[in-house]
């Protein structure tokens, strides 16, 4: 079976996000005064071939933990669906 993983990697809330802070400051200076707490992260999409959803989830967790995120500075979450399913 083929699965699609939509992964979001974000800075931990306890840490300063300098890129988000810079964007937030720019938005405020452009007149978007109601925008607050801007955080910048990464969005990654993967296709995974696996015999079932549980194995696909295990693979995504391993990939995120070993390659895609730095656990000291970032957290991750993801959605997994079968390829062909509408989101």
N, C-alpha and C positions, 0 to 999 in steps of 0.2 A: 504494500500500500504506500501511496505517496502522501506526505503531510507537508503543510506549510506552517512554519513557525514565524510569528511576528514578535520580535524581541525589542524591548525598550530597556536601555541602559542609562541610568541617571545618577548624578552625583548624590551621595548620601545627604540627607536633609541637614545633618549636623555640621556639614562642611560648607565653607564659602564657595560659591560658584561665580568666579570672576567674569566668565563669559556671560552668564545670565544677568549679573549685576550691570555689566556694560550695556547690554541690550535694554534692560529695564530703564536705565538712565537715559538712553537715547529715546526710547518711547515716551518717557515723561517730557523730555525736552521738545518732542514733536507734538505735544498736546494730548497725549493719551494718559491723562492723569489717573484714570480709574484702573490702570494695569499695575499689578503688584506681584512680587515674588516670582520673577521670571527665572526659570531654570532651563539650562540647555543640556541636552543629552544626545544619545544616538539611537537610531531606529534601524534594525537589521532584519531582513527577510531571508529565510532559508527554506529550501525544499529538502526534505529528508525521506529516503526510502526506508521503511521499517515494516516488520510483520504486523505490528499493532500500535495503538496509541500509547500504551505504557512504555514500550521500547523507544518510541519516538521522543517521549517526554524525558526519558533517561538520557538519550543522546543530546537533546537540547540543553539539559542541565549540565552535562559534562562539558559541552562546547562553551557555554557561558562561563562556567567556573574555571576552565583551564585556559581559555583563549580570549574571550570577548570582554570580560570585565575585570577590573582591579578591585578586589574585595575590601581593600583598605579605604578606597575613595568612592566606590560606586556600588549600586545595587542593580538588580535586573528583575524583570518580570516578562512573561511572554504569554501569547495566546497560540494555541495549536489547533489546526483544523485539517480535515482531509482535503487534499487537492481536489478542486472541482466544486467544493462546497462554497456557497456564497457567504460572505461575512456579514 
